[in-house]
Amino acid sequence: MSDVEDRIADLEVRLVFQDDTIQSLSETVALQQMEMEKLRRAVEVLARRQADLASALPSSDDDNQPPPHY
């Protein structure tokens, strides 16, 4: 092979590895995006539960009143 053919072959090999790496990274990003979406939904559910529990607690106005023994 000539020097030019060797360089072309080397570039083709690099291109194949780069394509494989790009595909792998793309799949990883897609999986991470799905995981982030699941976590976002879980945080929304927890925030709603916390808000529900906070509204079920007695109001903070009761904390400012003196205890009954005064």
PyMOL commands that place a pseudoatom at each C-alpha (Angstrom):
pseudoatom trace, name=CA, resn=MET, resi=1, chain=A, elem=C, hetatm=0, pos=[0.000, 0.000, 0.000]
pseudoatom trace, name=CA, resn=SER, resi=2, chain=A, elem=C, hetatm=0, pos=[1.083, 3.514, -0.574]
pseudoatom trace, name=CA, resn=ASP, resi=3, chain=A, elem=C, hetatm=0, pos=[1.349, 6.127, 2.092]
pseudoatom trace, name=CA, resn=VAL, resi=4, chain=A, elem=C, hetatm=0, pos=[-1.924, 7.739, 0.948]
pseudoatom trace, name=CA, resn=GLU, resi=5, chain=A, elem=C, hetatm=0, pos=[-3.760, 4.409, 1.088]
pseudoatom trace, name=CA, resn=ASP, resi=6, chain=A, elem=C, hetatm=0, pos=[-2.405, 3.787, 4.587]
pseudoatom trace, name=CA, resn=ARG, resi=7, chain=A, elem=C, hetatm=0, pos=[-3.603, 7.198, 5.715]
pseudoatom trace, name=CA, resn=ILE, resi=8, chain=A, elem=C, hetatm=0, pos=[-7.044, 6.618, 4.196]
pseudoatom trace, name=CA, resn=ALA, resi=9, chain=A, elem=C, hetatm=0, pos=[-7.294, 3.214, 5.863]
pseudoatom trace, name=CA, resn=ASP, resi=10, chain=A, elem=C, hetatm=0, pos=[-6.276, 4.783, 9.199]
pseudoatom trace, name=CA, resn=LEU, resi=11, chain=A, elem=C, hetatm=0, pos=[-8.912, 7.496, 8.794]
pseudoatom trace, name=CA, resn=GLU, resi=12, chain=A, elem=C, hetatm=0, pos=[-11.576, 4.893, 7.980]
pseudoatom trace, name=CA, resn=VAL, resi=13, chain=A, elem=C, hetatm=0, pos=[-10.689, 2.929, 11.110]
pseudoatom trace, name=CA, resn=ARG, resi=14, chain=A, elem=C, hetatm=0, pos=[-10.857, 6.098, 13.211]
pseudoatom trace, name=CA, resn=LEU, resi=15, chain=A, elem=C, hetatm=0, pos=[-14.216, 6.969, 11.662]
pseudoatom trace, name=CA, resn=VAL, resi=16, chain=A, elem=C, hetatm=0, pos=[-15.638, 3.563, 12.580]
pseudoatom trace, name=CA, resn=PHE, resi=17, chain=A, elem=C, hetatm=0, pos=[-14.465, 3.954, 16.189]
pseudoatom trace, name=CA, resn=GLN, resi=18, chain=A, elem=C, hetatm=0, pos=[-15.847, 7.489, 16.355]
pseudoatom trace, name=CA, resn=ASP, resi=19, chain=A, elem=C, hetatm=0, pos=[-19.205, 6.354, 14.982]
pseudoatom trace, name=CA, resn=ASP, resi=20, chain=A, elem=C, hetatm=0, pos=[-19.322, 3.584, 17.582]
pseudoatom trace, name=CA, resn=THR, resi=21, chain=A, elem=C, hetatm=0, pos=[-18.430, 6.027, 20.357]
pseudoatom trace, name=CA, resn=ILE, resi=22, chain=A, elem=C, hetatm=0, pos=[-21.035, 8.542, 19.205]
pseudoatom trace, name=CA, resn=GLN, resi=23, chain=A, elem=C, hetatm=0, pos=[-23.710, 5.837, 19.109]
pseudoatom trace, name=CA, resn=SER, resi=24, chain=A, elem=C, hetatm=0, pos=[-22.760, 4.652, 22.587]
pseudoatom trace, name=CA, resn=LEU, resi=25, chain=A, elem=C, hetatm=0, pos=[-22.850, 8.184, 23.964]
pseudoatom trace, name=CA, resn=SER, resi=26, chain=A, elem=C, hetatm=0, pos=[-26.187, 8.828, 22.308]
pseudoatom trace, name=CA, resn=GLU, resi=27, chain=A, elem=C, hetatm=0, pos=[-27.679, 5.741, 23.935]
pseudoatom trace, name=CA, resn=THR, resi=28, chain=A, elem=C, hetatm=0, pos=[-26.254, 6.769, 27.300]
pseudoatom trace, name=CA, resn=VAL, resi=29, chain=A, elem=C, hetatm=0, pos=[-27.743, 10.252, 27.018]
pseudoatom trace, name=CA, resn=ALA, resi=30, chain=A, elem=C, hetatm=0, pos=[-31.126, 8.804, 26.050]
pseudoatom trace, name=CA, resn=LEU, resi=31, chain=A, elem=C, hetatm=0, pos=[-31.097, 6.469, 29.070]
pseudoatom trace, name=CA, resn=GLN, resi=32, chain=A, elem=C, hetatm=0, pos=[-30.080, 9.310, 31.377]
pseudoatom trace, name=CA, resn=GLN, resi=33, chain=A, elem=C, hetatm=0, pos=[-32.875, 11.479, 29.996]
pseudoatom trace, name=CA, resn=MET, resi=34, chain=A, elem=C, hetatm=0, pos=[-35.425, 8.761, 30.750]
pseudoatom trace, name=CA, resn=GLU, resi=35, chain=A, elem=C, hetatm=0, pos=[-34.023, 8.329, 34.255]
pseudoatom trace, name=CA, resn=MET, resi=36, chain=A, elem=C, hetatm=0, pos=[-34.134, 12.081, 34.865]
pseudoatom trace, name=CA, resn=GLU, resi=37, chain=A, elem=C, hetatm=0, pos=[-37.769, 12.151, 33.752]
pseudoatom trace, name=CA, resn=LYS, resi=38, chain=A, elem=C, hetatm=0, pos=[-38.644, 9.359, 36.207]
pseudoatom trace, name=CA, resn=LEU, resi=39, chain=A, elem=C, hetatm=0, pos=[-36.836, 11.196, 38.998]
pseudoatom trace, name=CA, resn=ARG, resi=40, chain=A, elem=C, hetatm=0, pos=[-38.604, 14.459, 38.126]
pseudoatom trace, name=CA, resn=ARG, resi=41, chain=A, elem=C, hetatm=0, pos=[-41.977, 12.740, 38.376]
pseudoatom trace, name=CA, resn=ALA, resi=42, chain=A, elem=C, hetatm=0, pos=[-40.987, 11.176, 41.711]
pseudoatom trace, name=CA, resn=VAL, resi=43, chain=A, elem=C, hetatm=0, pos=[-39.958, 14.569, 43.087]
pseudoatom trace, name=CA, resn=GLU, resi=44, chain=A, elem=C, hetatm=0, pos=[-43.294, 16.036, 41.975]
pseudoatom trace, name=CA, resn=VAL, resi=45, chain=A, elem=C, hetatm=0, pos=[-45.160, 13.264, 43.795]
pseudoatom trace, name=CA, resn=LEU, resi=46, chain=A, elem=C, hetatm=0, pos=[-43.097, 13.818, 46.945]
pseudoatom trace, name=CA, resn=ALA, resi=47, chain=A, elem=C, hetatm=0, pos=[-43.646, 17.581, 46.778]
pseudoatom trace, name=CA, resn=ARG, resi=48, chain=A, elem=C, hetatm=0, pos=[-47.402, 17.044, 46.499]
pseudoatom trace, name=CA, resn=ARG, resi=49, chain=A, elem=C, hetatm=0, pos=[-47.365, 14.642, 49.456]
pseudoatom trace, name=CA, resn=GLN, resi=50, chain=A, elem=C, hetatm=0, pos=[-45.345, 17.089, 51.517]
pseudoatom trace, name=CA, resn=ALA, resi=51, chain=A, elem=C, hetatm=0, pos=[-47.764, 19.901, 50.677]
pseudoatom trace, name=CA, resn=ASP, resi=52, chain=A, elem=C, hetatm=0, pos=[-50.705, 17.687, 51.628]
pseudoatom trace, name=CA, resn=LEU, resi=53, chain=A, elem=C, hetatm=0, pos=[-49.088, 16.774, 54.940]
pseudoatom trace, name=CA, resn=ALA, resi=54, chain=A, elem=C, hetatm=0, pos=[-48.192, 20.400, 55.647]
pseudoatom trace, name=CA, resn=SER, resi=55, chain=A, elem=C, hetatm=0, pos=[-51.778, 21.478, 55.058]
pseudoatom trace, name=CA, resn=ALA, resi=56, chain=A, elem=C, hetatm=0, pos=[-53.007, 18.733, 57.395]
pseudoatom trace, name=CA, resn=LEU, resi=57, chain=A, elem=C, hetatm=0, pos=[-50.831, 19.989, 60.263]
pseudoatom trace, name=CA, resn=PRO, resi=58, chain=A, elem=C, hetatm=0, pos=[-52.210, 22.569, 62.680]
pseudoatom trace, name=CA, resn=SER, resi=59, chain=A, elem=C, hetatm=0, pos=[-51.483, 26.129, 61.658]
pseudoatom trace, name=CA, resn=SER, resi=60, chain=A, elem=C, hetatm=0, pos=[-48.402, 27.855, 63.004]
pseudoatom trace, name=CA, resn=ASP, resi=61, chain=A, elem=C, hetatm=0, pos=[-50.605, 30.451, 64.751]
pseudoatom trace, name=CA, resn=ASP, resi=62, chain=A, elem=C, hetatm=0, pos=[-51.060, 27.936, 67.562]
pseudoatom trace, name=CA, resn=ASP, resi=63, chain=A, elem=C, hetatm=0, pos=[-47.303, 28.047, 68.222]
pseudoatom trace, name=CA, resn=ASN, resi=64, chain=A, elem=C, hetatm=0, pos=[-47.492, 31.725, 69.185]
pseudoatom trace, name=CA, resn=GLN, resi=65, chain=A, elem=C, hetatm=0, pos=[-50.123, 31.203, 71.900]
pseudoatom trace, name=CA, resn=PRO, resi=66, chain=A, elem=C, hetatm=0, pos=[-48.956, 30.595, 75.447]
pseudoatom trace, name=CA, resn=PRO, resi=67, chain=A, elem=C, hetatm=0, pos=[-49.315, 27.108, 76.863]
pseudoatom trace, name=CA, resn=PRO, resi=68, chain=A, elem=C, hetatm=0, pos=[-52.607, 26.365, 78.705]
pseudoatom trace, name=CA, resn=HIS, resi=69, chain=A, elem=C, hetatm=0, pos=[-50.997, 26.451, 82.173]
pseudoatom trace, name=CA, resn=TYR, resi=70, chain=A, elem=C, hetatm=0, pos=[-50.404, 30.245, 81.995]
for i in range(1, 70): cmd.bond("trace and resi %d" % i, "trace and resi %d" % (i + 1))
show_as sticks, trace
zoom trace
